[in-house]
Amino acid sequence: MLVTIFRGKFAFVLKVITLLILSSILVMLAQQALAQGEYVIAGFLALATFAINFIYLTKKSIPLKFFLPGLLFLLAFVVGPIAYTVTMSGFQYQTGNTLSKPEAIERLTKLGVTQDPDQTIFDVTIGKTNSGELGLIYFDTLQNEFAISTESKKISQFRAGIVFDDFDIPLRSPEFSELSTEELTTLDKEIPSLKFFYNDEYYLGLEGFQAASLYKQATRYDVEKDQFVSLLNGDIYSDNGKGHYANTKDPEDILQPGWRAPIWFENYAKLFSEERIRTPFIQVFIWTMAFAGLSVLTTFALGLLLALALNKPIRGRRIYRSILILPYAMPSVMSILIWGGMFNTEFGAINNLLGTEIAWFQSAAFARTAVILVNLWLGFPYFYLVASGALQAIPAELSEAAAIDGASPRQIFNKITLPLLLKILAPLLIASFAFNFNNFNLIFLLTGGGPINQLDGELAGATDILISYTYKIAFNEGSSNLGLASAISVLIFLLVASISLYGLKKSKVMEDLK
């Protein structure tokens, strides 16, 4: 019955309807991406739409009908992010350099203003002239007159025709009427960009709905030369090639904000050339290697020890095995948070048990010890399971023959059991090292990377590994540097990829043993 449903005209109609719905969704997403200027995403969605319809409406390639969904997801969620990260690692992309260059120029033009020396403020009412122009009515304390200012002109007013509020602030005149509350609400987002004429040098800028200050343009953008010129002292600010307009006389004097600019391999060079970046990076890298190595060593040793202990028939062996895999069965996030509470200085179960008040997360040595202990709890059940399986694969005849030859149990383990186990489990040990190299959850949830010496402005903590350090660089509240974080991410990717490649080669060795 099912076979007949997925054949014939009914199946074709169902396929066409499904493709129409899917294509409509992809086209809609592509249009939204285009509207937001995301041309790469829009292009990918367009190609995906074409590929889906071409593959499933023709008989050109039967295998691709099965591989296409996975291939598209691979491109979208693996290849795409990798390519984007590699690209961003070559850009000046940090706090103050997140805009595009046209957006930065527009922002600099708006921000390149200065108040008058006396910081004059007028009480104003926002409204419209009889001709419909948006404007302000106010008493000019500098000129001692009432006036209406629009975007292009200033009109003097006589007091006789003006209506005032209870605080003697002008509201309306024969040539001007104030805006209603509803009309003012619609102007809320436009207030920072509104400018009203005062004289040839200054203009009125709003400070809310009821006050305005005198401003004048401090810098001017020269489109032809791509420069900003200071109208106050004549200084020239040119593109320095690093995402900023810098003073030609003093390169350290730059205008903010900047923009995302290509700096090629400079972010990679900073990791080794700038001491403030190089020192914590090397420290974090050394601890990352030590953490990953110790995690593999301790979890493998304990898992193997338990597997050897339970490899021989003993009473209650099934119960013991069930208990030992409980840490592996529990969600790791829950276990980490529970352990974090147990290490609490004042109320933690561990300090209560030991009768001490150790500040586990305030000392680098204790914090690192806690991280290793928690990871040991989380990881030993995995190696217990794989070691138990590997022990079953080792022929018992080898141990029996060695025992007959007079070998002690320790010699049998060192010369026969352990070498065979290492050959079988080598790829898994390497995979575990790669996993712990990027064990973000453990560090983030247990210690947050700390302890950190914040008084010295340090960002890297004693227990930070490369991935958590990268996260802090990218998303630090005070100052984020996505370009530098991307460069570190690329290095992490290359390291983990190398480890994984080595693991694959070890897997071939295991196949040869068969």
C-alpha positions in Angstrom: 0.0 0.0 0.0 2.8 2.5 1.0 4.7 1.6 -2.2 1.7 2.6 -4.4 1.3 5.9 -2.5 4.8 7.1 -3.3 4.5 6.2 -7.0 2.5 7.5 -9.9 0.6 10.8 -10.3 -0.2 11.2 -6.7 3.5 11.1 -5.7 4.4 13.6 -8.5 1.7 16.0 -7.3 2.8 15.7 -3.7 6.4 16.3 -4.7 5.5 19.4 -6.7 3.4 20.8 -3.8 6.3 20.2 -1.4 8.8 21.8 -3.7 6.5 24.8 -4.2 6.1 25.4 -0.5 9.9 25.0 0.1 10.8 27.2 -2.8 8.4 29.9 -1.6 10.0 29.9 1.8 13.5 30.1 0.4 12.6 32.9 -2.1 11.0 34.9 0.7 14.1 34.5 2.9 16.3 35.5 -0.1 14.2 38.6 -0.6 14.6 39.6 3.0 18.4 39.0 2.8 18.6 41.2 -0.3 16.6 43.9 1.5 19.1 43.9 4.3 22.1 43.9 2.0 23.1 40.3 2.8 24.0 39.4 -0.8 26.0 36.3 0.0 23.1 34.8 2.0 20.7 35.8 -0.7 22.8 34.2 -3.4 23.2 31.0 -1.5 19.4 30.7 -0.9 18.8 31.4 -4.7 21.3 28.6 -5.7 19.8 26.3 -3.1 16.3 26.9 -4.5 17.5 26.2 -8.1 19.5 23.1 -7.0 16.5 21.6 -5.0 14.1 22.0 -7.9 16.6 20.8 -10.6 17.6 17.7 -8.6 14.2 16.6 -7.6 12.3 17.5 -10.8 14.8 15.7 -13.1 16.4 12.3 -13.2 19.9 13.7 -13.8 21.4 12.4 -10.6 19.7 9.9 -8.3 22.4 9.9 -5.6 22.2 13.7 -5.2 18.5 13.3 -4.2 19.8 11.7 -1.0 22.9 13.8 -0.5 21.6 17.3 -1.3 19.8 18.1 2.0 22.9 17.2 4.0 25.2 19.0 1.5 23.2 22.2 1.8 23.2 22.1 5.6 26.9 21.3 5.6 27.5 24.4 3.4 25.2 26.6 5.4 26.2 25.7 9.0 29.8 24.4 8.7 31.5 25.7 5.6 29.8 29.1 5.7 30.7 29.9 9.3 34.3 28.7 8.7 34.6 30.9 5.7 33.1 33.9 7.5 35.4 33.4 10.5 38.5 33.2 8.2 37.4 36.3 6.4 36.7 38.3 9.6 40.2 37.3 10.9 41.6 39.6 8.3 39.6 42.6 9.3 39.8 45.4 11.8 36.6 44.3 13.5 36.3 45.5 17.1 34.5 48.0 19.3 34.6 51.2 17.3 35.0 49.4 14.0 31.7 47.6 13.5 30.2 49.8 10.8 30.7 49.9 7.1 32.7 52.8 5.7 29.7 54.7 4.3 27.9 54.3 7.7 31.0 55.5 9.6 31.3 58.6 7.3 27.6 59.4 7.9 28.0 58.9 11.7 31.2 61.1 11.8 29.4 63.8 9.9 26.6 63.8 12.5 29.0 63.7 15.4 31.4 66.2 14.1 29.8 69.2 15.8 30.5 71.3 18.8 28.5 73.5 21.1 29.0 77.3 21.4 31.5 78.3 24.1 28.8 79.4 26.5 26.8 76.2 26.0 23.6 78.2 25.4 20.3 76.4 25.9 16.9 77.7 24.8 13.4 76.6 26.0 11.6 75.7 22.8 8.3 74.4 21.5 8.3 72.1 18.5 5.6 72.8 15.9 4.9 73.8 12.3 4.7 77.0 10.5 1.6 78.0 8.4 3.4 76.6 5.4 3.8 73.2 7.0 7.5 73.4 7.8 8.8 71.8 11.0 10.2 74.4 13.3 10.8 75.8 16.8 9.4 78.8 18.6 11.5 80.2 21.4 12.9 83.3 23.1 16.4 84.1 21.9 18.2 85.2 25.0 21.3 86.2 23.0 19.4 88.5 20.6 16.7 89.4 23.1 13.9 88.5 20.7 11.2 85.9 20.0 11.8 83.8 17.0 10.8 80.8 14.8 13.6 78.7 13.4 12.9 76.2 10.6 15.5 74.1 8.8 16.3 76.9 6.4 15.6 80.3 8.1 14.9 82.2 11.3 11.9 84.5 11.6 11.6 87.2 14.3 8.3 87.4 16.2 6.4 90.0 18.1 5.5 89.2 21.7 1.9 90.6 21.2 0.7 87.7 19.1 2.4 84.8 21.0 0.6 82.5 23.4 2.6 81.3 26.4 2.4 78.4 28.9 2.4 78.8 32.7 6.3 79.0 32.7 6.3 81.9 30.1 7.5 79.6 27.3 6.1 80.5 23.9 3.7 77.9 22.5 2.2 79.3 19.3 1.9 82.5 17.3 -0.1 83.6 14.2 2.6 82.0 12.1 3.2 78.9 14.2 1.3 76.1 16.0 2.7 73.5 18.4 2.5 69.8 17.7 0.2 67.5 19.6 1.6 64.7 21.9 0.8 62.1 19.3 2.7 64.0 16.6 5.7 64.5 19.0 5.8 60.8 19.6 6.4 60.1 15.9 9.4 62.4 16.0 11.2 60.6 18.8 13.7 58.7 16.7 14.4 61.8 14.4 15.2 64.2 17.2 19.0 63.6 17.2 19.3 64.3 13.5 17.0 67.4 13.3 18.8 70.8 12.7 17.1 74.2 12.8 18.7 77.4 11.4 20.0 80.0 13.8 22.7 81.9 11.9 25.3 81.3 9.3 27.6 79.7 11.9 25.4 77.9 14.3 22.2 75.8 14.2 19.8 74.6 16.9 19.9 71.0 17.9 17.2 69.5 20.1 17.9 68.2 23.6 14.6 66.4 24.1 11.2 67.9 23.3 11.5 71.2 25.2 15.1 72.4 24.9 17.6 73.2 22.1 21.3 74.0 22.2 23.5 75.9 19.8 25.8 73.8 17.7 28.2 74.3 14.8 29.8 71.9 12.4 33.4 71.1 13.6 34.4 68.8 10.8 33.6 68.7 7.1 33.9 65.7 4.8 35.7 66.1 1.5 34.1 63.5 -0.9 36.7 63.9 -3.6 39.8 63.6 -1.3 38.1 61.2 1.1 39.2 63.3 4.0 37.7 65.0 7.1 38.8 68.6 7.6 38.6 70.3 11.0 36.8 73.6 10.7 38.3 74.7 14.1 42.0 74.3 13.5 42.3 73.1 9.9 43.7 69.6 10.7 43.2 67.0 8.0 42.1 63.4 8.8 42.8 60.8 6.1 42.1 57.1 5.8 44.9 55.3 7.6 44.1 52.0 6.0 43.2 50.4 9.3 39.5 51.5 9.6 40.0 55.0 10.9 40.5 58.6 9.8 43.7 59.7 11.4 45.3 63.1 11.8 48.0 63.6 9.2 50.1 65.4 11.8 49.5 62.9 14.6 48.6 59.4 13.5 47.4 58.6 17.1 44.7 61.2 16.8 41.8 59.3 15.2 38.1 60.0 14.6 35.6 57.6 16.2 33.8 55.6 15.1 35.8 53.7 12.5 34.7 50.9 10.1 35.5 47.3 9.3 38.7 47.5 7.2 40.9 44.7 5.8 44.2 44.4 7.6 45.0 41.0 6.3 47.4 39.1 8.6 47.8 41.8 11.3 45.5 40.1 13.8 47.7 36.9 13.5 50.8 39.0 13.9 49.4 40.7 17.1 49.3 37.3 18.8 53.1 37.1 18.7 54.2 40.7 18.3 52.2 42.7 20.9 53.2 41.8 24.5 49.8 42.6 26.0 48.2 40.0 23.7 51.1 37.6 23.4 51.7 37.0 27.1 48.1 36.0 28.1 47.7 34.0 24.8 50.8 31.9 25.5 49.8 31.4 29.1 46.3 30.3 28.1 47.7 28.0 25.3 50.0 26.3 27.8 47.2 25.7 30.3 44.9 24.5 27.5 47.5 21.9 26.5 48.0 20.9 30.1 44.3 20.8 30.8 43.5 18.6 27.8 46.4 16.3 28.5 45.7 15.9 32.2 42.0 15.4 31.5 42.7 12.5 29.1 45.4 11.0 31.4 43.2 11.1 34.5 40.0 10.0 33.0 41.6 7.2 31.0 43.6 6.0 34.0 40.6 5.9 36.3 38.3 4.4 33.6 40.9 1.7 32.8 41.5 0.9 36.5 37.8 0.4 37.1 37.4 -1.7 33.9 40.2 -4.0 35.0 38.7 -4.3 38.5 35.3 -5.3 37.1 36.7 -7.4 34.2 36.8 -10.5 36.4 33.6 -12.1 37.7 32.7 -10.7 41.2 29.5 -10.6 43.1 27.3 -7.6 42.2 29.3 -6.7 39.1 26.2 -5.6 37.2 25.2 -3.2 40.0 28.7 -1.7 40.2 28.7 -1.2 36.4 25.3 0.5 36.5 26.5 2.9 39.3 29.7 3.7 37.5 28.0 5.0 34.3 25.6 7.3 36.2 27.8 10.4 35.8 27.8 9.7 32.0 24.0 9.4 32.0 23.4 12.7 33.7 23.5 15.9 31.6 26.9 17.4 31.9 25.5 21.0 32.4 23.6 19.8 35.5 26.6 18.0 36.9 28.9 21.0 36.4 26.5 23.4 38.2 26.1 20.9 41.1 29.8 20.6 41.4 30.1 24.4 41.4 27.8 24.5 44.4 29.8 21.8 46.1 33.0 23.8 45.8 31.4 26.9 47.5 33.7 28.3 50.1 31.2 28.8 52.9 28.4 26.3 52.2 29.9 23.8 49.8 29.7 20.1 50.7 33.4 19.6 49.9 34.7 22.1 52.5 32.1 20.8 55.0 33.4 17.3 54.5 37.1 18.3 54.8 36.4 20.7 57.7 38.1 23.6 55.8 37.2 26.9 54.2 39.2 26.6 51.0 38.4 29.4 48.4 38.4 27.0 45.5 37.7 29.6 42.9 39.8 32.4 44.3 43.2 30.7 43.9 44.6 29.7 40.5 46.0 26.4 41.9 42.8 25.4 43.6 40.6 26.5 40.7 42.6 24.4 38.3 42.5 21.4 40.6 38.7 21.8 40.8 38.4 21.9 37.0 40.5 18.7 36.7 38.5 16.9 39.4 35.1 17.8 37.9 36.3 16.8 34.4 37.5 13.5 35.9 34.0 12.9 37.3 32.4 13.7 33.9 34.9 11.7 31.8 35.9 8.5 33.5 32.6 6.6 32.7 33.3 7.1 29.0 36.7 5.5 29.3 35.4 2.8 31.6 32.9 1.8 28.9 35.4 1.8 26.0 38.1 0.1 28.1 35.7 -2.6 29.2 34.8 -3.3 25.6 38.5 -3.2 24.5 39.4 -5.7 27.2 36.9 -8.1 25.9 38.5 -7.9 22.4 41.9 -9.0 23.8 42.3 -12.8 23.5 42.5 -14.4 26.9 45.0 -16.9 25.5 47.7 -14.2 25.4 47.5 -13.6 29.1 47.3 -17.3 29.9 50.3 -18.1 27.8 52.3 -15.3 29.5 51.3 -16.6 32.9 52.5 -20.1 32.0 55.8 -18.6 30.9 56.2 -17.2 34.4 55.1 -13.6 33.8 53.7 -11.8 36.8 50.3 -10.0 36.6 52.1 -6.6 36.4 54.3 -7.8 33.6 51.3 -9.2 31.7 49.6 -5.8 32.1 52.6 -3.7 31.1 53.8 -5.9 28.2 50.6 -7.3 26.7 47.3 -5.7 27.9 48.3 -2.0 28.0 50.1 -2.0 24.6 47.1 -3.7 22.9 44.7 -1.4 24.7 46.6 1.7 23.5 46.6 0.5 19.9 42.8 -0.1 20.0 42.0 3.1 22.0 44.5 5.5 20.4 42.0 7.2 18.1 39.6 7.6 21.0 42.3 9.1 23.2 43.1 11.6 20.5 39.4 12.4 20.0 39.1 13.0 23.8 42.1 15.3 23.7 40.5 17.3 20.9 37.2 17.5 22.8 38.8 18.7 26.0 40.9 21.2 24.0 37.6 23.0 23.3 35.7 22.0 26.5 34.0 25.4 26.8 31.0 24.3 28.9 33.1 23.1 31.8 35.2 26.3 32.1 32.3 28.7 31.4 29.9 27.1 33.9 32.3 26.1 36.7 34.8 28.9 37.0 34.0 31.4 34.2 37.7 31.3 33.4 38.7 32.8 36.7 40.2 33.7 38.9 41.1 37.0 37.1 43.2 39.9 38.2 40.8 42.6 37.1 42.8 45.4 38.8 45.5 44.9 36.2 43.0 45.0 33.4 43.6 41.3 32.6 41.1 39.5 30.4 42.4 35.9 30.6 41.8 34.0 33.8 43.8 31.2 35.4 41.5 28.5 34.1 40.6 30.0 30.7 41.3 27.7 27.8 41.7 29.0 24.3 38.0 28.7 23.4 36.8 30.5 26.6 39.5 33.2 26.1 38.4 33.7 22.6 34.8 34.1 23.8 35.9 36.8 26.2 37.8 38.7 23.5 34.8 38.5 21.1 32.0 39.3 23.6 33.7 41.3 26.4 31.3 43.9 27.7 33.9 46.7 27.8 35.7 46.1 24.6 35.2 43.3 22.1 37.6 42.4 19.3 35.8 40.1 16.8 38.7 40.2 14.3 41.3 39.0 16.8 38.9 36.4 18.2 38.3 35.2 14.7 42.1 34.8 14.2 42.4 32.7 17.4 39.4 30.7 16.3 41.1 29.9 13.0 44.2 28.7 14.9 42.1 26.6 17.2 40.4 25.1 14.1 43.8 24.2 12.5 45.0 22.7 15.7 41.9 20.6 16.3 41.8 19.6 12.6 45.4 18.5 12.8 44.6 16.4 15.9 41.6 14.9 14.2 43.6 14.1 11.0 46.2 12.3 13.2 43.3 10.4 14.8 42.0 9.3 11.4 45.5 8.0 10.5 45.5 6.0 13.8 42.2 4.5 12.9 43.7 3.1 9.7 46.4 1.5 11.9 43.6 -0.1 13.9 42.1 -1.5 10.7 45.4 -3.0 9.7 45.5 -4.9 13.0 42.4 -6.8 11.9 
